């Protein structure tokens, strides 16, 4: 979990002392996900925080090298209404968040499809 804490600090400037619950996990195989790799493993955690202005330690160039070109706070309504070219991850984020809000944190991480 040190990696998650470090990424949150470096990429968006959020320092956490308590990692939230592990809510979703995903394993996808195939070379289409990341060049040079045979798949990806994604673990999603619920991290609660007060509102803040995101700005981490990384430069815009460093962030862009990791495919991060911007960030903002999104409501469920914002996600539902978004019609731009960007993709959310996981792809079914709107429905997954709706279930999380309606039913709370699952007892075990929910396994997501590829």
C-alpha atoms as an extended CHARMM CRD file, in Angstrom:
* protein
*
       114  EXT
         1         1  UNK       CA              0.0000000000        0.0000000000        0.0000000000  PROA      1               0.0000000000
         2         2  UNK       CA              3.0410000000        2.2200000000        0.1280000000  PROA      2               0.0000000000
         3         3  UNK       CA              2.7930000000        2.5200000000       -3.6670000000  PROA      3               0.0000000000
         4         4  UNK       CA             -0.7870000000        3.8210000000       -3.4830000000  PROA      4               0.0000000000
         5         5  UNK       CA              0.1110000000        6.3390000000       -0.7730000000  PROA      5               0.0000000000
         6         6  UNK       CA              3.1110000000        7.5060000000       -2.7930000000  PROA      6               0.0000000000
         7         7  UNK       CA              1.0810000000        7.8540000000       -6.0110000000  PROA      7               0.0000000000
         8         8  UNK       CA             -1.6540000000        9.8530000000       -4.2810000000  PROA      8               0.0000000000
         9         9  UNK       CA              0.9440000000       12.1800000000       -2.7720000000  PROA      9               0.0000000000
        10        10  UNK       CA              3.0450000000       12.5640000000       -5.9300000000  PROA      10              0.0000000000
        11        11  UNK       CA              0.2180000000       12.8080000000       -8.4710000000  PROA      11              0.0000000000
        12        12  UNK       CA             -2.5100000000       14.7890000000       -6.6830000000  PROA      12              0.0000000000
        13        13  UNK       CA             -0.9780000000       15.9880000000       -3.4060000000  PROA      13              0.0000000000
        14        14  UNK       CA             -3.1260000000       13.8580000000       -1.0840000000  PROA      14              0.0000000000
        15        15  UNK       CA             -1.4370000000       12.4830000000        2.0200000000  PROA      15              0.0000000000
        16        16  UNK       CA             -3.3250000000        9.6340000000        3.6780000000  PROA      16              0.0000000000
        17        17  UNK       CA             -2.7080000000        7.9240000000        6.9870000000  PROA      17              0.0000000000
        18        18  UNK       CA             -5.4340000000        5.3080000000        6.6120000000  PROA      18              0.0000000000
        19        19  UNK       CA             -5.9700000000        3.4080000000        3.4000000000  PROA      19              0.0000000000
        20        20  UNK       CA             -9.6570000000        2.9190000000        2.7720000000  PROA      20              0.0000000000
        21        21  UNK       CA            -11.3300000000       -0.4040000000        1.9880000000  PROA      21              0.0000000000
        22        22  UNK       CA            -10.4540000000       -2.4240000000       -1.1180000000  PROA      22              0.0000000000
        23        23  UNK       CA            -13.6980000000       -2.2940000000       -3.1210000000  PROA      23              0.0000000000
        24        24  UNK       CA            -12.9030000000       -3.6460000000       -6.6050000000  PROA      24              0.0000000000
        25        25  UNK       CA            -10.2090000000       -5.7480000000       -8.2610000000  PROA      25              0.0000000000
        26        26  UNK       CA             -9.5670000000       -6.3920000000      -11.9260000000  PROA      26              0.0000000000
        27        27  UNK       CA             -7.1310000000       -8.5520000000      -13.8350000000  PROA      27              0.0000000000
        28        28  UNK       CA             -6.9940000000       -8.2910000000      -17.6070000000  PROA      28              0.0000000000
        29        29  UNK       CA             -4.6090000000      -10.1610000000      -19.8580000000  PROA      29              0.0000000000
        30        30  UNK       CA             -3.5140000000       -9.2510000000      -23.3370000000  PROA      30              0.0000000000
        31        31  UNK       CA             -1.0510000000       -6.9010000000      -24.9730000000  PROA      31              0.0000000000
        32        32  UNK       CA             -3.7160000000       -4.3050000000      -25.8600000000  PROA      32              0.0000000000
        33        33  UNK       CA             -3.6610000000       -2.7320000000      -22.3900000000  PROA      33              0.0000000000
        34        34  UNK       CA             -0.0800000000       -1.5780000000      -21.9320000000  PROA      34              0.0000000000
        35        35  UNK       CA              2.6200000000       -1.8380000000      -24.5890000000  PROA      35              0.0000000000
        36        36  UNK       CA              5.3200000000       -4.2970000000      -23.5890000000  PROA      36              0.0000000000
        37        37  UNK       CA              3.1840000000       -6.0550000000      -20.9520000000  PROA      37              0.0000000000
        38        38  UNK       CA              0.8470000000       -9.0310000000      -21.1450000000  PROA      38              0.0000000000
        39        39  UNK       CA             -1.9030000000       -7.5150000000      -19.0330000000  PROA      39              0.0000000000
        40        40  UNK       CA             -2.8160000000       -5.3320000000      -16.0920000000  PROA      40              0.0000000000
        41        41  UNK       CA             -3.9270000000       -5.7410000000      -12.4980000000  PROA      41              0.0000000000
        42        42  UNK       CA             -6.0310000000       -2.9130000000      -11.0690000000  PROA      42              0.0000000000
        43        43  UNK       CA             -7.0520000000       -2.6370000000       -7.4370000000  PROA      43              0.0000000000
        44        44  UNK       CA             -9.5150000000        0.0850000000       -6.4280000000  PROA      44              0.0000000000
        45        45  UNK       CA             -9.7810000000        1.5040000000       -2.9120000000  PROA      45              0.0000000000
        46        46  UNK       CA            -12.3210000000        3.8630000000       -1.3840000000  PROA      46              0.0000000000
        47        47  UNK       CA            -10.3360000000        6.8000000000       -0.0120000000  PROA      47              0.0000000000
        48        48  UNK       CA            -12.3930000000        9.3890000000        1.8460000000  PROA      48              0.0000000000
        49        49  UNK       CA            -11.0850000000       12.9280000000        1.9890000000  PROA      49              0.0000000000
        50        50  UNK       CA            -12.2140000000       16.4940000000        2.3870000000  PROA      50              0.0000000000
        51        51  UNK       CA            -12.2800000000       18.6050000000       -0.7320000000  PROA      51              0.0000000000
        52        52  UNK       CA             -8.8950000000       20.0220000000       -1.7100000000  PROA      52              0.0000000000
        53        53  UNK       CA             -7.2090000000       21.4980000000       -4.7720000000  PROA      53              0.0000000000
        54        54  UNK       CA             -5.2260000000       18.6710000000       -6.3860000000  PROA      54              0.0000000000
        55        55  UNK       CA             -1.5880000000       19.4210000000       -7.1440000000  PROA      55              0.0000000000
        56        56  UNK       CA              1.0540000000       16.8270000000       -6.4540000000  PROA      56              0.0000000000
        57        57  UNK       CA              4.8200000000       16.7760000000       -6.6140000000  PROA      57              0.0000000000
        58        58  UNK       CA              5.0670000000       15.6760000000      -10.2460000000  PROA      58              0.0000000000
        59        59  UNK       CA              5.4340000000       18.1330000000      -13.1180000000  PROA      59              0.0000000000
        60        60  UNK       CA              2.8640000000       18.2980000000      -15.9040000000  PROA      60              0.0000000000
        61        61  UNK       CA              5.3750000000       16.5720000000      -18.2030000000  PROA      61              0.0000000000
        62        62  UNK       CA              5.8860000000       13.7120000000      -15.7260000000  PROA      62              0.0000000000
        63        63  UNK       CA              2.1310000000       13.3130000000      -15.3250000000  PROA      63              0.0000000000
        64        64  UNK       CA              1.5740000000       13.2860000000      -19.1010000000  PROA      64              0.0000000000
        65        65  UNK       CA              4.1560000000       10.5170000000      -19.4420000000  PROA      65              0.0000000000
        66        66  UNK       CA              1.8510000000        8.4430000000      -17.2350000000  PROA      66              0.0000000000
        67        67  UNK       CA             -1.1950000000        9.4050000000      -19.3530000000  PROA      67              0.0000000000
        68        68  UNK       CA             -2.4890000000       11.8810000000      -16.7630000000  PROA      68              0.0000000000
        69        69  UNK       CA             -3.4150000000       15.1510000000      -18.4240000000  PROA      69              0.0000000000
        70        70  UNK       CA             -5.7180000000       16.6050000000      -15.7980000000  PROA      70              0.0000000000
        71        71  UNK       CA             -7.8660000000       15.9210000000      -12.7960000000  PROA      71              0.0000000000
        72        72  UNK       CA            -10.9680000000       17.2930000000      -11.1490000000  PROA      72              0.0000000000
        73        73  UNK       CA            -13.7550000000       16.3070000000       -8.7900000000  PROA      73              0.0000000000
        74        74  UNK       CA            -16.5800000000       14.4070000000      -10.5320000000  PROA      74              0.0000000000
        75        75  UNK       CA            -20.1220000000       13.9090000000       -9.2960000000  PROA      75              0.0000000000
        76        76  UNK       CA            -22.1910000000       10.9330000000      -10.4340000000  PROA      76              0.0000000000
        77        77  UNK       CA            -24.1840000000       13.3910000000      -12.5510000000  PROA      77              0.0000000000
        78        78  UNK       CA            -20.9710000000       14.7010000000      -14.1550000000  PROA      78              0.0000000000
        79        79  UNK       CA            -19.8640000000       11.1800000000      -15.0410000000  PROA      79              0.0000000000
        80        80  UNK       CA            -23.2970000000       10.2790000000      -16.4210000000  PROA      80              0.0000000000
        81        81  UNK       CA            -23.3920000000       13.3890000000      -18.5960000000  PROA      81              0.0000000000
        82        82  UNK       CA            -19.8390000000       13.2590000000      -19.9060000000  PROA      82              0.0000000000
        83        83  UNK       CA            -19.6970000000       12.9260000000      -23.6800000000  PROA      83              0.0000000000
        84        84  UNK       CA            -16.0340000000       13.6180000000      -24.3270000000  PROA      84              0.0000000000
        85        85  UNK       CA            -13.3840000000       11.3330000000      -25.7570000000  PROA      85              0.0000000000
        86        86  UNK       CA            -11.7990000000       10.3200000000      -22.4500000000  PROA      86              0.0000000000
        87        87  UNK       CA            -12.4380000000        6.9250000000      -20.8870000000  PROA      87              0.0000000000
        88        88  UNK       CA            -13.1810000000        6.2170000000      -17.2440000000  PROA      88              0.0000000000
        89        89  UNK       CA            -11.5230000000        3.3200000000      -15.4940000000  PROA      89              0.0000000000
        90        90  UNK       CA            -13.0690000000        1.0020000000      -14.7250000000  PROA      90              0.0000000000
        91        91  UNK       CA            -15.2090000000        1.4380000000      -17.8310000000  PROA      91              0.0000000000
        92        92  UNK       CA            -18.4480000000        0.8280000000      -15.8770000000  PROA      92              0.0000000000
        93        93  UNK       CA            -17.4740000000        3.4200000000      -13.2470000000  PROA      93              0.0000000000
        94        94  UNK       CA            -20.8630000000        5.1300000000      -13.1060000000  PROA      94              0.0000000000
        95        95  UNK       CA            -22.7590000000        1.9280000000      -12.2880000000  PROA      95              0.0000000000
        96        96  UNK       CA            -20.0850000000        0.6720000000       -9.8930000000  PROA      96              0.0000000000
        97        97  UNK       CA            -20.1330000000        3.9480000000       -7.9550000000  PROA      97              0.0000000000
        98        98  UNK       CA            -23.9320000000        3.8630000000       -7.8890000000  PROA      98              0.0000000000
        99        99  UNK       CA            -23.8590000000        0.4110000000       -6.2750000000  PROA      99              0.0000000000
       100       100  UNK       CA            -21.1770000000        1.5460000000       -3.8140000000  PROA      100             0.0000000000
       101       101  UNK       CA            -23.2330000000        4.5890000000       -2.7960000000  PROA      101             0.0000000000
       102       102  UNK       CA            -26.4920000000        2.6160000000       -2.5520000000  PROA      102             0.0000000000
       103       103  UNK       CA            -25.2130000000       -0.4790000000       -0.7570000000  PROA      103             0.0000000000
       104       104  UNK       CA            -21.9520000000        0.5610000000        0.8950000000  PROA      104             0.0000000000
       105       105  UNK       CA            -18.5770000000       -1.1180000000        0.9380000000  PROA      105             0.0000000000
       106       106  UNK       CA            -18.6480000000       -4.7970000000       -0.0910000000  PROA      106             0.0000000000
       107       107  UNK       CA            -17.4740000000       -7.4460000000        2.3980000000  PROA      107             0.0000000000
       108       108  UNK       CA            -14.9000000000       -8.5900000000       -0.1780000000  PROA      108             0.0000000000
       109       109  UNK       CA            -13.5320000000       -6.7300000000       -3.2040000000  PROA      109             0.0000000000
       110       110  UNK       CA            -15.8120000000       -7.1460000000       -6.2140000000  PROA      110             0.0000000000
       111       111  UNK       CA            -14.0150000000       -8.7940000000       -9.1330000000  PROA      111             0.0000000000
       112       112  UNK       CA            -14.4680000000       -6.8150000000      -12.3150000000  PROA      112             0.0000000000
       113       113  UNK       CA            -14.3140000000       -8.1290000000      -15.8610000000  PROA      113             0.0000000000
       114       114  UNK       CA            -11.6090000000       -7.1020000000      -18.2950000000  PROA      114             0.0000000000
